[in-house]
Amino acid sequence: LLILMCQSNRTIRKFCRQFILPALGDEVLNLPTEGQKLRNKLTRMMTNPNSELKTLSAKLLFVLCKESVDRLIKYTGYGNAAGLLYDFGLLGPQHNINKEQYSSDSDESDTESYKKIRDQYGIDGVTGRANIKRNDDAMKDWTEERKMVEVDKLLNTLDRAMT
């Protein structure tokens, strides 16, 4: 019912979008599935094994994005949206078929903090998260000798797998 109401009424869609998909800012520093906001929970549901729950949550987010594939990917990441896009045949070049049904994109959803993060780090389209270099180098404290031993182990494992 909420999906149909958001599809047919601009005011309802805009009101729901303010609560479910507020303008992005520092949220892009985390994965779209991390967090307790409604957007995070609905994005997690998009990969749920329950097909009805998965479809309805993805469809609601898609409608709130004015059925714009690019905007859906921006909010959820391509990896989370791939199932919906495949199911609805939206992976091809004509993916914004119903665009005339919605108002123009004049209400830009990029906040200043989102633009700053996007320009500084870039946004990974698959994960929907900023490309910040993480300093989680597991081999940071390893000696060169230990690294060579691990390389030898890896090469031996690959050799066994290929034969």
C-alpha positions in Angstrom: 0.0 0.0 0.0 2.8 2.4 0.9 4.5 1.7 -2.4 1.4 2.4 -4.4 0.8 5.6 -2.4 4.4 6.8 -3.0 4.1 5.9 -6.7 0.9 7.9 -7.2 1.3 10.9 -4.9 4.3 13.2 -5.0 3.7 14.7 -1.6 3.5 11.3 0.1 6.6 10.1 -1.7 8.5 13.3 -0.7 7.4 12.9 3.0 8.4 9.2 3.1 11.7 10.0 1.4 12.6 12.5 4.1 12.4 9.8 6.7 13.6 6.7 4.8 16.1 8.2 2.4 17.4 11.5 3.7 20.1 13.3 1.8 23.4 11.5 2.0 26.2 13.0 4.0 28.7 11.2 6.2 26.6 8.0 5.9 28.7 7.1 2.9 31.7 6.4 5.1 29.9 3.1 6.1 28.2 0.4 4.1 24.6 1.0 3.3 23.7 -2.1 5.3 25.6 -0.9 8.4 23.5 1.1 10.9 20.1 1.3 12.5 18.4 3.9 10.3 15.4 2.8 8.2 17.5 3.1 5.0 20.1 0.7 6.4 17.4 -1.8 7.5 15.6 -1.7 4.2 18.9 -2.1 2.3 19.7 -5.2 4.5 16.2 -6.6 3.6 17.0 -6.3 -0.1 19.3 -9.3 0.3 16.9 -11.3 2.5 16.2 -14.9 1.5 12.5 -14.2 1.9 11.6 -13.2 -1.7 8.5 -11.2 -0.8 10.3 -9.2 1.8 13.2 -8.7 -0.5 11.1 -7.5 -3.4 8.8 -5.2 -1.3 11.7 -3.5 0.5 13.6 -3.0 -2.8 10.5 -1.8 -4.6 9.8 0.8 -1.9 13.4 2.1 -2.1 13.2 2.1 -5.9 9.9 4.2 -5.9 11.4 6.6 -3.3 14.3 7.1 -5.7 11.7 8.0 -8.4 12.5 4.7 -10.2 15.9 6.0 -11.0 18.4 3.2 -11.2 21.3 5.6 -10.7 19.8 7.0 -7.6 18.9 3.6 -6.2 22.5 2.5 -6.6 23.7 5.7 -5.0 21.7 5.0 -1.8 22.0 1.2 -1.7 25.1 0.2 -3.7 25.0 -1.8 -6.9 25.6 -5.1 -5.0 22.5 -4.7 -3.0 20.4 -3.5 -5.9 21.5 -6.1 -8.4 18.7 -8.5 -7.6 16.0 -6.0 -8.1 17.5 -4.6 -11.2 17.8 -8.1 -12.7 14.2 -9.1 -11.7 12.7 -6.0 -13.3 15.0 -6.0 -16.4 16.6 -2.7 -15.5 20.2 -3.7 -16.2 20.2 -2.6 -19.8 20.6 0.9 -21.3 16.9 1.8 -21.1 16.7 1.6 -17.3 14.8 4.8 -16.6 11.7 4.0 -18.5 9.1 5.5 -16.0 11.0 8.7 -15.5 8.3 10.9 -17.0 5.9 9.7 -14.3 7.9 11.5 -11.6 8.7 15.2 -11.1 12.0 16.5 -12.3 15.3 15.9 -10.6 15.5 19.5 -9.5 15.6 18.5 -5.8 19.2 17.4 -5.8 19.9 14.9 -3.1 23.7 15.6 -2.7 24.5 17.5 0.5 27.7 19.5 0.9 29.3 16.8 3.1 28.4 14.1 0.5 29.9 16.1 -2.3 33.0 16.7 -0.3 33.4 13.0 0.5 32.6 12.1 -3.1 35.2 14.5 -4.5 37.9 13.7 -1.9 37.6 9.9 -1.8 35.2 8.8 -4.5 32.3 6.5 -4.0 32.4 2.8 -4.7 29.3 2.1 -6.8 29.2 -1.6 -5.8 29.3 -1.1 -2.1 27.9 2.4 -1.9 30.7 3.4 0.5 33.5 6.0 0.2 36.8 4.6 -1.0 38.8 5.5 2.1 42.1 3.7 2.5 41.9 1.6 5.6 45.1 1.1 7.6 44.3 -2.6 8.4 47.6 -4.0 6.9 47.8 -7.4 8.5 51.4 -7.8 7.2 52.6 -4.5 8.6 54.7 -6.2 11.4 55.9 -9.1 9.4 59.6 -9.6 8.6 60.7 -10.0 5.0 61.5 -13.7 5.8 58.0 -14.3 7.0 56.5 -12.7 3.9 58.6 -14.9 1.7 57.5 -18.0 3.6 53.8 -17.0 3.1 54.5 -16.4 -0.6 55.9 -19.9 -0.9 52.9 -21.4 0.8 50.6 -19.5 -1.5 52.4 -20.6 -4.6 52.5 -24.2 -3.4 48.7 -24.1 -2.7 48.0 -22.6 -6.2 50.3 -25.2 -7.8 48.4 -28.0 -6.1 45.1 -26.5 -7.1 46.1 -26.3 -10.7 47.3 -29.9 -11.0 
